[in-house]
């Protein structure tokens, strides 16, 4: 392939992506710690204005919390900016050890292991487990990071329809009869963020016990938000002790960056010993870990944050319904609004930003299927009733101008 042909092929693909409305444009934002969810938006003309963010994964605003910022500042001054390399080469910083102990205790597990992101945690853990030649049963709506991890190794992957425990049991029953000694892993999520549905955790745990399968639960959108101590949806429904491996992130409710797994000591040690995404990646900087420790302590000791988030998410749903703006049926704090066209989705978010000072990032393919493009709204304890009213009024106005059938 010549260089010219290669470059032309790239240009053609970019033109196609843009024509389909799927070209991703980054909003140039400055978050304002003392005013979250407000931020400063910079447009391409060098102009700036204050906007309200309605699509952040910093669900509790802890990435902007002064206590977290103070802990990070102290660690930065004490330890410097970087980790110095991988933990195998540069050593494990004492703060890594502290956070891993806290995360393990948070989920009631023997041990936890830090990664540089939730994506890397899933990719590394599931690829390491796949090397054991298991059958992995995967919910059809599992995150891309889980799917990527399952592709490695010798695993046989079987996909069951989303939350269809009947189909899952048929797989488990047939495979147990055919090969009872082959390891079996059920991989699923607690909160499916694009659909706003909840995984059937209790039902899957029951099946895992019946068929001697391992449970691998992605709790990234639930940690900090559900359960008596904020450990996640497994804690909320009372089966956290029955989950074999819990995967979480510091990049959402904890307000930092990084991911982790938690489980039995030998399982975590195995993944630590062979997982490429851990072995060959520079570890998290100490000040980031310090911020995560501070945020985790706040989460455990401040249950009111969870109740405030629940209240505002419920209020948002009620106001959208009252304005006759249909949303997908949400079982959690996330509120998806399907538009169904990539171009219209991008145009809608552009109008909200330019006309109403509201920032929502369009969700397009491949994150969701073509024809299911959507807005994904996330309230936080810091979104006021006035902010919700402004959002709903703006959405209703723009839908009428788009002449979409929902408000006809």
N, C-alpha and C positions, 0 to 999 in steps of 0.2 A: 504494500500500500504506500503510495507516494505521500509526501508531506502535504502537498496541495489537496489531494483527495481527502486526507485525514481531516484537515482543517475545514474543508467545505462540508464534510459530513457533520462535523460539530456545529457549524453555522446553521445547517439545515435543521438539525435537531433542536437548536435553540429557537429558530423561527417557528417550528411546530409547537413547542412548548408555549411560546408566547401567544400564538394564534388560538390555542385551546384555553387561554386564560390561566394557565398553570405556572407561569413564570413567577418566581417568588421574589418579591420586593421587600427588602428589609426597611423597617421604619427606624429612622435615626432618633433614638430616644435617650434622654438623661433622666434616670429615676431620682426622685427627691426624697431622701430618707425621712425627713420630718413631715412629709405630706403624702406618703403613699396612700391611695393608688394614683396620685397625681404624678405627672412627669412632664418634661419639656420635650416637645417635638421640633426637630429641625428639618425643614423641607429643602428641596434641591436648589432653591433660590437664595438660600442663606437666611431665611426668615425662621423665627422661632415662636412657639406659643405653648401654653400650658394645656395639657389634655388629661383625660381620665382613662386609665387602663382597665379594660374589662376582659382580658384573656390571660392574665398572669397565672402561672403555676405556683407562685409564691403565695399559697392559699391563705396563710395567716399573717402575711406581711412581716415575717420574722427576719427576712433578708434586709429589712430596713429598721429593725428594732435597735434602739440605742444600746441596750445591754449586750446584744450580739456584736454590734460594731465596736463597743469598748473591749470586749474579749478578743476580738480579732486584732485591734490596734495594739493591745498589750502584747499579744503573741508575736506580732510582726516586729515590734521593737525588741522583744526578748530573743527571738529565734531567727530573725531574718526572713527573706521572701520565699525561698525555695526549699524543697525537701532534699535536694542534693543527688537525686537519682532514684533508682528502684529500691525497694526495701531490702532486696537480697544483696545489693551492692552497697548502698549508702547507709544501711541500717534502718531499723524501725524507730521513728521518733516516739518519745514517751507519750505524746498526745495521741498518736495512732492507737497505742495500747489502751489508753484511757477510754477513747471513744468506742473501740471494739468491745471493751468490757461493758460499757454502758448500753450499747446496742443489743448485745447478747442478753443482758438482764431485762432490757425493755421488752424483748419478745419472749422471755422465759426460756432461752436456749443456752446451751453450754458454751457456745463460741460464735463469734462473728468475724467477718473479713471485709476490709474496706477495698473499694475499687475507685477508679477515677470518674466513673459515671454509672448511673443505673443501667445504661445500655451495655457498658462493658461488663458489669456484674452479671447480667443475664447471659450475654454472649459467652463469657468465660465459664460460668458455672454449668450451663447446659451443655456446652461443648465438652467439658471435662466429664460430665455424667454420661454423655453420649458415647464416650470411649469405652464404656463398660458393656456395650452391646445390649442396651435395654430396648424395650418397646416404650416409646413416649406417646402418650395420648394428649393431644393438644387441642384446646378450645379454638374454634375457627376464627375467633376475633382476638387471639393473642397478639401481643405487640411484636413489631418487627424484630426487636432485639432477641426475643425468645425464639422466634422462627429461625433467625440467623444462627443461634447457638445450637439448635437441634439439627442443623444441616451437617455438622461435623461428626466425626467418629463413625461408629457402626450402628447407630440407633436406627430402628424402624419407627417412622413417625406415622401416626394415625390421627386424623383430624375428625373430631366430632362436632356437629352443629352447635352453635353457641348456646351454652347452658342446657343442652339436651342430655340429661343424665341417663335417660333410657338408652340412647344410642351409645353412650359411653359404656354402660354396663354390658351391652351386647358385645362390644369389642373386648372388654375385660373377660367376660365369660368364655368367649370363643378362644382367646389366646391362652387363658389359664388351662383350659381343657387340652389344647394342642401342645403347649410347652409350659408346664407349671413352674419350672425352675428359672425361666428367663426373667430377669429384672423388669419391673414395670414402674413407670413414672407418669403421674398425671400432672400436667403443667397447665396452670390456669391463673386468672387474675381475680382480685377481689373487687376492684372498681374498673370497669371498662370505660375509659375516659371519653372516647368518641361517641359511644352509644349511651352513656350515662346509666348503664345497667350494672347490677351486682352479680358477681359469681355465686353459684349455688354451693357455698363452702361446706355447709353441714352435710348436704347430700353427697358431695364428692368425698368428704372425709369418711362417711359411712361406707361408700363403695371401696375406697382404698383399704379400709380395714377388712372388708369382706374378701377382697381379692389379693391381699398382701402387696399392695402397691405403695409406692412412695409418693407423697404429695409435695409439689413445688409450687408455691404461691407467690405471685407478684403482687406486692402490697403498695406499690409506689404512690398511687393516688389516694391511699387510705391512711398511711402512716401520719400521725399527728392530728388526724381529723376524726377518727372513730375509735371507740373503746374507752374504757374508764381512764386509762392513762395515756391514750393516744397511740397505742401500739398498732392499731389498724382494725380492719373489719373482722379478722379472725378472733381478735379479742372481743369485739362488739358482739359477736354471735356465740362466744363461749367455747371455741374449739382451738384456740391458739396452741395449746399443748399438743394437739393432735396433728399439727402441720409439721412435716419433717424438715423442709427447707423454706425459709421466708426470705424473699428478696425485696429490698427497699432502696430508697434513694434519699440523698440529702438535698436534691435539686428541686424539691417541691415544698411541702409544708415546712421543712427544716430551713429552707431559704438559702442553701449553699450550693455546692456542686459535689458530686460524688455518689457512689452507690455502695451497697453491701449485701451480703448474704448472712443468714444466721441459722444455725442448726446444731446437730450433734458435733462434738469436737473432732471425731475422726473424719466425718464427712467434709467439714470445713477444711481440715488439714490436708485431705486428699486434693481438694480443689486448689488450695494454696500451692501445693507441691507440683501440680502439672498444668495449671491454668495459664495459658500464654498471655492472656489479657492482664493477669496479675504479675507474672514473672518479668515481662518485658516492658512494663510501663512505669514511668516515673511516678512516684507516689504523691499523694495530695500534700500541698504546702501546709506547714504547721498552723498558720493563721486561719486557713479555711477549716481545718479540723477543730481549732479552738472555737470558731463561730458555730460549728455544728454541735459541739458539746454544750455551749451556752443555750442554743435554741432547743436542744433536746431537753435540757433541764426546765426551760420555760414551758414546753409542751406538757411535760409530766406534772408540773406543779400548778398549771393554769387551765383547768378544765373549762373555765368560762370562755376561753377563746373558741373552743369547739362549739359551745352552745350559741355563741354570737354568730359564728359562721353559719350554723344551721338555720338560725333565725333569718339572717339576711338572704340566704339562698331560697328559703321558703317564700319570703316576701317578694323576691324577684320573680319567682314562678307565678305567684298569685297576680302580680301586676301585669305580666305578659299575657296571662290568660284573660284578665279583665279587658285588656286592649285588643283581644282577639288575634293575637300573634301566636300561631300554633307552634309549640315546641315538641320535640321528641319527649316521650314519657320518661322522666328522669327519676331514678331511684336513689340519687345521691346529690352532692352539692353542685355538680356540673349541669349546665343547661344548654343542650344543643338545639340549634334552630336550623333546619335544613332548607337550603335555597334550591339546590338541584342543578345549578349551572355554574361552572367555574368563572365564566366571564361576569355573570350577574353577581356572584359572590364577591369578586374583587371590586366590582363597581360599587356594590353596597358598602363595603368597608371603606372605600375611598371617600364616599359621600359622608359617612359617619365621621370620618376624621376631618375632612375639610370643612364641612358645614356645621358639625356639632361638637367638635373637639373630643370625640370618642374614639379610642383606639381598640379595634378588634382585628386580629389577624385572620384572613380567610383560610379555611381548611379545605384543601383540594386533594385530588389524586396525586401521589399514591397513598397519602395518609388515610383517605377514605375512598370508596369506589367512585368511579365516574358516575355522575348523575345523583350523587349523594353529598355534593359539596355543601358546606354548612358554616355557620358561625358557632363558636363554642364559648359560651359565657361562663365566667367564674366570678362569683361574688366573694368578698372577704369580710372579716369583721370590721374593716375600715371603710367599706362602701356604705355610705349613708342612705337613708330613705330618699333624700333629695337627689342623690346621684342615680338611684334606681329609677326615680320618676323621670329624670332627664333622659336616661337611656331609653326607656320604654316609649316616651313621646317621640324621640328621634327615630326609633325603629318604625313606629306606626306611620310617621310622616313619609319616610323613604319607601316603605312598602306600598303605600298608596300611589306614590309617583311612579314606581316601577310597574304598577297595575298588576301585581301578582294576585292570583285568585283568592288568597287566604282572607283578604279583607273586603272582598266583593260583597 
